Amino acid sequence: MVKKIESELTAAELAKIDYESRGKDLEKINEEVINEYLWFLENINKHPEHTPIGVSWFEKSLPKPEKKLKLHKVFFTGLTKEEKDLLFKF
């Protein structure tokens, strides 16, 4: 769910928060990792607040190993306005 936050957040800060929350080694945060978080922030900011969004990794190994973060706009069909409010309004 796209939410507006009070203060600015850099890609490096987001990477650090994410790595800490998942118990990953902060030493592994490099320029490539920060660029992935930058891509995420740039693309997530294109959507209006309260848009349901999911992310996943697209990985392929041939012809060369590649790992790419993908954004998915999630559609919730079949739910009433009240059900959506119950799920997503905080």
DSSP file (Angstrom, degrees, kcal/mol; ACC not computed):
  #  RESIDUE AA STRUCTURE BP1 BP2  ACC     N-H-->O    O-->H-N    N-H-->O    O-->H-N    TCO  KAPPA ALPHA  PHI   PSI    X-CA   Y-CA   Z-CA
    1    1 A M              0   0    0      0, 0.0     2,-0.4     0, 0.0    48,-0.1   0.000 360.0 360.0 360.0 125.7    0.0    0.0    0.0
    2    2 A V        +     0   0    0     49,-2.2    48,-3.2    46,-0.2     2,-0.3  -0.593 360.0 178.3 -73.7 126.0    1.5    3.3   -1.0
    3    3 A K        -     0   0    0     -2,-0.4     2,-0.4    46,-0.2    46,-0.0  -0.965  28.5-123.1-129.9 147.2    1.6    5.6    2.0
    4    4 A K        -     0   0    0     -2,-0.3     2,-0.3     2,-0.0    -2,-0.0  -0.720  27.9-153.5 -85.7 136.4    2.9    9.2    2.4
    5    5 A I        -     0   0    0     -2,-0.4     4,-0.1     2,-0.1     0, 0.0  -0.803  18.5-124.6-111.7 157.4    5.6    9.6    5.1
    6    6 A E  S    S+     0   0    0     -2,-0.3     2,-0.2     2,-0.1    -1,-0.1   0.898  88.9  34.4 -67.7 -43.8    6.4   12.7    7.0
    7    7 A S  S    S-     0   0    0      1,-0.1    -2,-0.1     0, 0.0     2,-0.1  -0.710  92.1 -91.8-114.7 163.8   10.1   13.0    6.2
    8    8 A E        -     0   0    0     -2,-0.2     2,-0.4     1,-0.0    -1,-0.1  -0.367  35.4-157.8 -69.9 151.7   12.2   12.3    3.2
    9    9 A L        -     0   0    0     -2,-0.1     2,-0.1    -4,-0.1    -4,-0.0  -0.990   4.8-146.9-135.3 123.2   13.8    8.9    2.9
   10   10 A T     >  -     0   0    0     -2,-0.4     4,-2.4     1,-0.1     5,-0.2  -0.436  27.5-113.0 -84.6 163.8   16.9    8.1    0.8
   11   11 A A  H  > S+     0   0    0      1,-0.2     4,-2.5     2,-0.2     5,-0.2   0.880 119.0  52.8 -62.0 -38.5   17.5    4.8   -0.9
   12   12 A A  H  > S+     0   0    0      2,-0.2     4,-2.2     1,-0.2    -1,-0.2   0.902 109.8  47.9 -65.2 -41.0   20.5    4.2    1.4
   13   13 A E  H  > S+     0   0    0      2,-0.2     4,-2.5     1,-0.2    -2,-0.2   0.908 112.1  49.3 -65.8 -41.8   18.3    4.8    4.5
   14   14 A L  H  X S+     0   0    0     -4,-2.4     4,-2.7     2,-0.2     5,-0.2   0.907 110.2  51.0 -64.1 -41.7   15.6    2.5    3.2
   15   15 A A  H  X S+     0   0    0     -4,-2.5     4,-2.9     2,-0.2     5,-0.2   0.926 111.1  48.5 -60.2 -44.6   18.2   -0.2    2.4
   16   16 A K  H  X S+     0   0    0     -4,-2.2     4,-2.6     2,-0.2    -2,-0.2   0.928 112.8  47.1 -62.6 -46.0   19.5    0.1    5.9
   17   17 A I  H  X S+     0   0    0     -4,-2.5     4,-2.4     2,-0.2    -2,-0.2   0.923 114.9  46.9 -61.1 -45.1   16.1   -0.1    7.5
   18   18 A D  H  X S+     0   0    0     -4,-2.7     4,-1.6     2,-0.2    -2,-0.2   0.930 113.1  47.4 -64.5 -46.5   15.1   -3.1    5.4
   19   19 A Y  H  <>S+     0   0    0     -4,-2.9     5,-2.8    -5,-0.2     4,-0.4   0.909 113.5  48.7 -63.1 -41.8   18.3   -5.0    6.0
   20   20 A E  H ><5S+     0   0    0     -4,-2.6     3,-1.1    -5,-0.2    -1,-0.2   0.918 110.2  51.1 -63.6 -42.9   18.1   -4.3    9.8
   21   21 A S  H 3<5S+     0   0    0     -4,-2.4    -1,-0.2     1,-0.3    -2,-0.2   0.797 114.6  43.4 -67.0 -27.7   14.4   -5.5    9.9
   22   22 A R  T 3<5S-     0   0    0     -4,-1.6    -1,-0.3    -5,-0.2    -2,-0.2   0.376 113.0-116.8 -98.2   3.9   15.3   -8.7    8.1
   23   23 A G  T < 5 +     0   0    0     -3,-1.1    -3,-0.2    -4,-0.4     2,-0.2   0.771  62.2 151.6  69.8  26.2   18.4   -9.4   10.1
   24   24 A K      < -     0   0    0     -5,-2.8     2,-0.4    -6,-0.2    -1,-0.2  -0.563  55.9 -92.3 -90.5 156.6   20.7   -9.1    7.1
   25   25 A D    >   -     0   0    0     -2,-0.2     3,-1.6     1,-0.2     4,-0.1  -0.526  26.1-151.5 -70.0 119.5   24.3   -8.0    7.2
   26   26 A L  G >  S+     0   0    0     -2,-0.4     3,-1.6     1,-0.3    -1,-0.2   0.729  91.3  72.9 -64.8 -21.9   24.6   -4.2    6.7
   27   27 A E  G 3  S+     0   0    0      1,-0.3    -1,-0.3     3,-0.0    -2,-0.1   0.721  86.2  65.5 -64.9 -20.0   28.0   -4.7    5.2
   28   28 A K  G <  S+     0   0    0     -3,-1.6     2,-0.7     2,-0.1    -1,-0.3   0.501  73.2 107.2 -83.0  -3.2   26.4   -6.2    2.1
   29   29 A I    <   +     0   0    0     -3,-1.6     2,-0.2    -4,-0.1    -3,-0.0  -0.676  47.5 156.1 -77.6 113.8   24.8   -2.9    1.2
   30   30 A N     >  -     0   0    0     -2,-0.7     4,-2.5     1,-0.0     5,-0.2  -0.622  59.6 -80.5-126.3-173.5   26.7   -1.6   -1.8
   31   31 A E  H  > S+     0   0    0      1,-0.2     4,-2.2     2,-0.2     5,-0.1   0.863 127.3  53.5 -61.3 -37.9   26.1    0.7   -4.7
   32   32 A E  H  > S+     0   0    0      2,-0.2     4,-1.5     1,-0.2    -1,-0.2   0.915 110.4  46.6 -64.3 -43.5   24.2   -1.9   -6.6
   33   33 A V  H  > S+     0   0    0      1,-0.2     4,-1.9     2,-0.2    -2,-0.2   0.924 111.8  50.9 -64.0 -45.4   21.8   -2.6   -3.7
   34   34 A I  H  X S+     0   0    0     -4,-2.5     4,-2.3     1,-0.2    -1,-0.2   0.883 106.8  54.8 -61.8 -38.0   21.2    1.1   -3.2
   35   35 A N  H  X S+     0   0    0     -4,-2.2     4,-2.5     2,-0.2    -1,-0.2   0.857 105.2  53.4 -63.9 -34.7   20.4    1.5   -6.9
   36   36 A E  H  X S+     0   0    0     -4,-1.5     4,-2.1    -3,-0.2    -1,-0.2   0.910 111.1  45.5 -65.2 -41.5   17.7   -1.2   -6.5
   37   37 A Y  H  X S+     0   0    0     -4,-1.9     4,-2.6     2,-0.2    -2,-0.2   0.854 111.4  53.2 -69.5 -34.3   16.1    0.7   -3.6
   38   38 A L  H  X S+     0   0    0     -4,-2.3     4,-2.7     2,-0.2     5,-0.2   0.928 108.2  50.0 -64.0 -45.3   16.4    4.0   -5.6
   39   39 A W  H  X S+     0   0    0     -4,-2.5     4,-2.2     1,-0.2     5,-0.2   0.925 111.1  50.4 -57.4 -45.1   14.6    2.3   -8.5
   40   40 A F  H  X S+     0   0    0     -4,-2.1     4,-2.8     1,-0.2     5,-0.3   0.938 111.5  46.7 -58.7 -49.8   11.9    1.2   -6.1
   41   41 A L  H  X S+     0   0    0     -4,-2.6     4,-1.9     1,-0.2    -1,-0.2   0.906 112.0  50.7 -62.2 -42.4   11.4    4.6   -4.6
   42   42 A E  H  < S+     0   0    0     -4,-2.7    -1,-0.2     1,-0.2    -2,-0.2   0.905 116.6  41.0 -62.1 -41.0   11.3    6.3   -8.0
   43   43 A N  H >< S+     0   0    0     -4,-2.2     3,-1.0    -5,-0.2     4,-0.3   0.858 112.7  52.0 -78.6 -35.5    8.7    3.9   -9.2
   44   44 A I  H >< S+     0   0    0     -4,-2.8     3,-1.4     1,-0.2    -1,-0.2   0.845 103.3  60.5 -69.0 -31.9    6.6    3.7   -6.0
   45   45 A N  T 3< S+     0   0    0     -4,-1.9    -1,-0.2     1,-0.3    -2,-0.2   0.571  90.3  70.7 -73.2  -7.6    6.4    7.5   -6.0
   46   46 A K  T <  S+     0   0    0     -3,-1.0    -1,-0.3    -4,-0.2    -2,-0.2   0.644  89.2  77.0 -78.8 -15.0    4.6    7.5   -9.4
   47   47 A H  S <  S-     0   0    0     -3,-1.4     3,-0.1    -4,-0.3     4,-0.1  -0.719  86.9-111.0-101.1 146.3    1.5    6.0   -7.8
   48   48 A P    >   -     0   0    0      0, 0.0     3,-1.2     0, 0.0   -46,-0.2  -0.303  47.7 -81.8 -69.7 157.9   -1.1    7.9   -5.7
   49   49 A E  T 3  S+     0   0    0      1,-0.2   -46,-0.2    -4,-0.1    -4,-0.0  -0.252 114.6  28.8 -58.0 146.7   -1.4    7.3   -2.0
   50   50 A H  T 3  S+     0   0    0    -48,-3.2    -1,-0.2     1,-0.3   -47,-0.1   0.559  81.3 141.6  75.5  13.2   -3.5    4.3   -1.0
   51   51 A T    <   -     0   0    0     -3,-1.2   -49,-2.2   -49,-0.1     2,-0.4  -0.746  55.8-123.8 -82.2 125.5   -2.7    2.4   -4.2
   52   52 A P        +     0   0    0      0, 0.0    22,-2.3     0, 0.0     2,-0.4  -0.574  39.6 176.9 -71.3 125.4   -2.2   -1.3   -3.4
   53   53 A I  E     -A   73   0A   0     -2,-0.4     2,-0.3    20,-0.2    20,-0.2  -0.979  14.9-169.5-132.3 141.2    1.3   -2.4   -4.6
   54   54 A G  E     -A   72   0A   0     18,-3.2    18,-3.3    -2,-0.4     2,-0.3  -0.908   7.8-154.8-123.2 157.2    3.3   -5.6   -4.4
   55   55 A V  E     +A   71   0A   0     -2,-0.3     2,-0.3    16,-0.2    16,-0.2  -0.963  14.9 168.8-130.8 150.4    6.9   -6.3   -5.2
   56   56 A S  E     -A   70   0A   0     14,-2.0    14,-3.3    -2,-0.3     2,-0.5  -0.978  33.9-109.3-151.7 161.9    8.8   -9.4   -6.2
   57   57 A W  E     -A   69   0A   0     -2,-0.3     2,-0.6    12,-0.2    12,-0.2  -0.824  21.0-153.6 -95.6 132.2   12.2  -10.4   -7.6
   58   58 A F  E     -A   68   0A   0     10,-3.6    10,-2.7    -2,-0.5     2,-0.4  -0.932  22.1-177.3-101.1 119.6   12.4  -11.6  -11.2
   59   59 A E  E     +A   67   0A   0     -2,-0.6     2,-0.3     8,-0.2     8,-0.2  -0.956  12.0 169.7-123.5 137.4   15.4  -13.9  -11.4
   60   60 A K  E     -A   66   0A   0      6,-2.3     6,-2.9    -2,-0.4    -2,-0.0  -0.986  18.8-163.9-140.1 152.9   16.9  -15.6  -14.5
   61   61 A S        +     0   0    0     -2,-0.3    -1,-0.1     4,-0.2     6,-0.0   0.581  53.4 104.0-113.4 -13.5   20.1  -17.5  -14.9
   62   62 A L  S    S+     0   0    0      1,-0.2    -1,-0.1     2,-0.1     4,-0.1  -0.963  88.9   3.0-122.8 142.7   20.6  -17.7  -18.6
   63   63 A P  S    S-     0   0    0      0, 0.0    -1,-0.2     0, 0.0    -2,-0.0  -0.976 145.0 -13.3 -74.1 -21.2   22.3  -16.3  -20.6
   64   64 A K  S    S-     0   0    0     -2,-0.0    -2,-0.1     2,-0.0    -4,-0.1  -0.990  84.1 -88.8-139.7 150.8   23.7  -14.5  -17.6
   65   65 A P        +     0   0    0      0, 0.0     2,-0.4     0, 0.0    -4,-0.2  -0.336  52.5 173.1 -59.9 132.1   22.5  -14.4  -14.0
   66   66 A E  E     -A   60   0A   0     -6,-2.9    -6,-2.3    -4,-0.1     2,-0.4  -0.998  19.0-171.4-144.8 138.5   20.1  -11.4  -13.5
   67   67 A K  E     +A   59   0A   0     -2,-0.4     2,-0.4    -8,-0.2    -8,-0.2  -0.992  13.3 176.6-132.3 123.8   18.0  -10.3  -10.6
   68   68 A K  E     -A   58   0A   0    -10,-2.7   -10,-3.6    -2,-0.4     2,-0.4  -0.992  27.2-129.2-135.0 134.2   15.5   -7.5  -11.0
   69   69 A L  E     -A   57   0A   0     -2,-0.4     2,-0.4   -12,-0.2   -12,-0.2  -0.664  27.9-162.7 -80.9 132.0   12.9   -6.0   -8.7
   70   70 A K  E     -A   56   0A   0    -14,-3.3   -14,-2.0    -2,-0.4     2,-0.4  -0.933   8.9-145.4-120.0 141.5    9.4   -5.8  -10.2
   71   71 A L  E     -A   55   0A   0     -2,-0.4     2,-0.4   -16,-0.2   -16,-0.2  -0.844  13.3-166.7-101.9 139.7    6.5   -3.7   -9.0
   72   72 A H  E     -A   54   0A   0    -18,-3.3   -18,-3.2    -2,-0.4     2,-0.5  -0.987  17.2-139.8-129.5 124.1    2.9   -5.0   -9.3
   73   73 A K  E     -A   53   0A   0     -2,-0.4     2,-0.5   -20,-0.2   -20,-0.2  -0.723  27.2-140.7 -78.7 126.9   -0.2   -2.9   -8.9
   74   74 A V        -     0   0    0    -22,-2.3     2,-0.5    -2,-0.5    -1,-0.0  -0.766  10.7-155.6 -96.5 129.9   -2.6   -5.1   -7.0
   75   75 A F        -     0   0    0     -2,-0.5     2,-0.8     2,-0.0   -22,-0.0  -0.903   3.1-160.8-106.6 130.0   -6.3   -5.1   -7.9
   76   76 A F    >   +     0   0    0     -2,-0.5     3,-0.6     3,-0.1     2,-0.2  -0.786  21.4 173.1-110.6  87.0   -8.9   -6.1   -5.3
   77   77 A T  T 3   +     0   0    0     -2,-0.8     3,-0.1     1,-0.2    -2,-0.0  -0.613  58.9  35.3 -91.6 154.8  -12.0   -6.9   -7.3
   78   78 A G  T 3  S+     0   0    0      1,-0.3     2,-0.4    -2,-0.2    -1,-0.2   0.463  88.8 116.1  85.4   0.8  -15.0   -8.4   -5.7
   79   79 A L    <   -     0   0    0     -3,-0.6    -1,-0.3     4,-0.0     2,-0.1  -0.823  62.3-127.7-102.3 142.6  -14.6   -6.4   -2.5
   80   80 A T     >  -     0   0    0     -2,-0.4     4,-2.3    -3,-0.1     5,-0.2  -0.357  30.0-105.7 -76.5 166.3  -17.1   -3.8   -1.3
   81   81 A K  H  > S+     0   0    0      1,-0.2     4,-2.5     2,-0.2     5,-0.2   0.889 123.1  53.1 -59.1 -39.3  -16.0   -0.3   -0.4
   82   82 A E  H  > S+     0   0    0      2,-0.2     4,-2.3     1,-0.2    -1,-0.2   0.901 108.3  49.1 -64.6 -41.3  -16.5   -1.2    3.3
   83   83 A E  H  > S+     0   0    0      2,-0.2     4,-1.9     1,-0.2    -2,-0.2   0.904 112.0  48.7 -64.8 -41.3  -14.3   -4.3    3.0
   84   84 A K  H  X S+     0   0    0     -4,-2.3     4,-2.8     2,-0.2     5,-0.3   0.915 111.0  50.5 -64.4 -42.5  -11.6   -2.3    1.3
   85   85 A D  H  X S+     0   0    0     -4,-2.5     4,-2.1     1,-0.2    -2,-0.2   0.905 109.4  51.6 -61.0 -41.4  -11.8    0.4    4.0
   86   86 A L  H  < S+     0   0    0     -4,-2.3    -1,-0.2     1,-0.2    -2,-0.2   0.880 116.3  40.5 -62.6 -38.5  -11.5   -2.3    6.7
   87   87 A L  H  < S+     0   0    0     -4,-1.9    -2,-0.2    -5,-0.1    -1,-0.2   0.876 129.7  21.8 -76.1 -39.3   -8.4   -3.8    5.0
   88   88 A F  H  < S+     0   0    0     -4,-2.8     2,-0.5    -5,-0.1    -3,-0.2   0.619  93.3  91.8-116.1 -14.2   -6.6   -0.6    4.0
   89   89 A K     <        0   0    0     -4,-2.1    -4,-0.0    -5,-0.3     0, 0.0  -0.740 360.0 360.0 -89.2 127.6   -7.6    2.4    6.0
   90   90 A F              0   0    0     -2,-0.5    -1,-0.1     0, 0.0    -4,-0.0   0.362 360.0 360.0-115.2 360.0   -5.5    3.0    9.1
